[in-house]
Amino acid sequence: MKLLVTGGAGFIGSAVVRQAIGQGHSVVNVDALTYAACLDNVASVADNPNYAFEQADIRDRAALDRVFATHKPDAVMHLAAESHVDRSIDGPGDFIETNITGTYNMLEAARKYWTDAGKPARFRFHHISTDEVYGSLPKDPSVMFTEDTAYDPRSPYSASKASSDHLVRAWGETYGLPVVLTNCSNNYGPFHFPEKLIPVVILNALAGKDLPIYGDGSNIRDWLYVEDHADALLLVVQKGVLGRAYNIGGENERTNLELVKTLCAILDEKCPKQDGGSYADQITFVTDRPGHDARYAIDPTRIRDELGWRPSVTVEEGLEKTVQWYLDNETWWKPLQARQGVGQRLGVKT
């Protein structure tokens, strides 16, 4: 199968690219190489004959038409997006342009290509989204997001992703474009850009800096190891039922404070502090993010029952792998810390 992967130099997209190549697929990686992208993420497959890279922006329709005409993919996996909630608070315009207008351009370019090719039955447009479109859950563990949960986005980021989800469904219903959607919980793992919670904690800990936790640290997230997510996405694009959405979760709920304390304990073991103290001593509580959702939790019943997928990595296993990866890969993350906004407190505008 030849896959056109947008955002393939980003965190989740690069995991999909690496795994797809490993499974024997051909991949066309389309990425604009904005601040959070890094071609080092796909260096391990860059010389593979089944891999091609196109630097193109999904906001550029002419460029997308050229990419489709040149590479003639069997399926699209649309991951390109602005995704950092704090940045969306400070600058929502980029999220509207990329996540909404960019998705519109992708849908129209895919529709033209599919129609001109005679509407081949094999073609798929797989839109990858987030559980944040559903809003916030109470802390009752019996209440979870399902594919039927009503959308209730609370941030510019989640609102822009909800909008893109609606566009994809509309193109499926109105034009018959063969679409499938997925909504995932919080990802983590290797190559995670160093502005998100887990890499921030690891790298700040090693640098002797404060480990900032929003509010009182009681916000709950369901954590999904990125390679498990990539495996699920490749399964859905091949076997998912057209027009369906699949929620992909890690079945690993933790409060932010629990998560940070676990990371500190792993670091205490793998890289002990010279003074004999714990990295947990660096934990500090900072002013909460505006509109910070209390809890996200995915019910993965549909993807488990229909496609036989479930996560293979517990959060403890995944965090240990992730910490070790950052300890071993300073040459990857060190240059990224100089990029715009990294290491600064964002998302405090109201």
Summary of the structure (lengths in Angstrom):
residues: 350
radius of gyration: 19.6
end to end distance: 46.2
largest distance: 68.2
contacts: 1202
relative contact order: 0.14
helix: 45%
strand: 17%
